[in-house]
Amino acid sequence: MFRIAVFAALIQCLGLGTAVVYAQDHIVHDAEYYVLEAQNGRKWAAEDEGLDARLAELRKKYGRPPNIVHVMWDDTAYGDVGIPAIQMVRGLKTPNLNEMARQGLMFTRMYTEVGCTPSRAACMTGRHPVRNAMYNIGMLREMHGLRGEEVTIAEVLSQAGYATAFHGKWHLGDIEESYPHNQGFDEAFFTCYNQILSLWTRKGEAGNATIGLFEDMLPNDPYKLDDTFVTKGWVQIAEGTKGGATRQWGDNSHDNYMKIDPEAQRRTLEFIERNAKKGQPFYVANWPNMASFLPQPDKVSVARSLLQDGLEGNIDPFIGKLLAKINELGIAENTLVVAMADNGPMAHNPPPGCGFAETIFRGGKGDFLEGGVRVPAQAWWPGTIQPGLAGDILHETDLFTTFARLGGATQHITTDRIVDGIDQTALLLNGDTHSRRDYVFIYAGPNLGATVKGNFKRHWISSDPIGEASGIPAGFFFLPSDPREKSPMLVNLIHLKSPFNRMRVRHELWKKRYPDQTEKHGVPFTGIENAPPEVKALSQPPASLKNLPFDPLEYVENLDDLPFDSELDAGLGER
């Protein structure tokens, strides 16, 4: 619990004078939030009275809190959705998403993390992934995942009586405690990895999209000595229920991969209808795979590319079906739908024919540049959210805290750790200029890459090593006039050096009080009831290794000793 005395001491040490201590909700936020609250707390408290009255009125009218649907897809640049002029240039159309944006609130400054796994961890826990060591993007036999002691939005809403479901790309680990139905969801249909699953198939091996994963498809190598080096077993997609069994769904073929999104969408629509008819509030996350990394013969968009075809031929039709189902069931005015991308485009080392590209902002997936973390996002709630644009800053962690507030579940948020997410109910219900955030910390793996404060941005990982060494780097940017972060300013913005330094010091001092966790590792794919022999074998070393002078599985608990190499994520601000 955040103690009032600590809050007062923090405000005084920030040089803001005697603190006026407002009633606390006991959620521990990052230090910067309290700087804002000290200056705006009275106004926010008055605003909250009105918000509470409106939410109570809605709950009385419908007999339950609002339903919540969160759709999140991959790697899309700001402007590729919702802005027809950019779409015309980029060769795609998303009429359903664009209409949703016109009817709802379209965000111009939704920030995410730099990649798939960290973004998904941020949404689920309301915490920057550096805090729970979920900054590594999981790949085959990663042997790590979201810790069981993390508190997810599914767990929070479940305690408030919500039915919860997850369908699609989870990508938060391959160890058993990280499975979504072990993280609070009543039901789950999920992949542990990303779209590279489409290449980890015999079809991918045949096309050299994967080389050497299926060794039996290659000529015999007479020099091969180690038969344990290449992974032989994994699960493409699994399903499970809270407290129930986990089962593999289908096989690891490319044909099965192409069935995942249609099945996930079917389950989401069925889940919504089932709970709407029961009169139970629900929260469902549908995070699609969107497309295969193997080019498909049936083209949909003018661009003929993976991204554009995935948006126009998969995501957009689903949004149309989703909103139509919600309207058909008569629950639209008690249902919030948020649709967004998880990070910027895969502008570095993309698969061929993918169509990923920068638009307004420079950079992409893996970058702390705006192009890597500023994404298309919109919220739809007829009768409650007024149509419009929001220029306010918000971060995807804010969804966690906002969903909890809307669901009447704030009291179930844990108070023993930092929750970065800020309640943005005021922004949703009152519209533009009502955000309670004007800052973002952007991490590149475990390293702080940049900080945003209002229209200003400082790169901590700088392309000016000489200036960085001297303490006066050309790492300051004014985003409205330089959205591509190509023209760092030194003299013009050097007055911001100390303010940004103060922000960082406060942030890191608070981390000392609430230290970051290390990665949680384990044997992958345990607890799967119908796992094939090669998957079960992952937890049992081959007989030939039984007599080694060390435990063959000892390495699992020491994987976090490996250094994080920023060079593995191309383009962390260097371009």
Secondary structure, 3 states (H helix, E strand, C coil): CCCHHHHHHHHHHCCCCCCCCCCCCCCECCHHHHHHHHHHHHHHHHHHHHHHHHHHHHHHHHCCCCEEEEEEECCCCCCCCCCHHHHHHHCCCCHHHHHHHHHCEEEEEEECCCCHHHHHHHHHHCCCHHHHCCCCCCCCCCCEECCCCCCCHHHHHHCCCCEEEEEEECCCECCHHHCHHHCCCCEEEEECCCHHHHCCCHHHHHCCCCCCCCHHHCCCCCCCCCCCCCCCCCCCCEEEECCCCEEECCCCCHHHHHHHHHHHHHHHHHHHHHHHHHCCCEEEEEECCCCCCCCCCCCCCCCCCHHHHHHHHHHHHHHHHHHHHHHHCCCHHHEEEEEEECCCCCCCCCCCCCCCCCCCCCCCCCCCCHHHHEEEEEEECCCCCCCEEECCCEECHHHHHHHHHHCCCHHHCCCCCECCCCCCHHHHHHCCCCCCCCEEEEEECCEEEEEEECCEEEECCCCCHHHHHHCCCCCEEECCCCCCCCCCECCCCHHHHHHHHHHHHHHHHHHHHCCCCCCCECCCCCCECCCCHHHHHHHCCCHHHCCCCCCCCHHHHHHHHCCCCHHHCCCCCCC
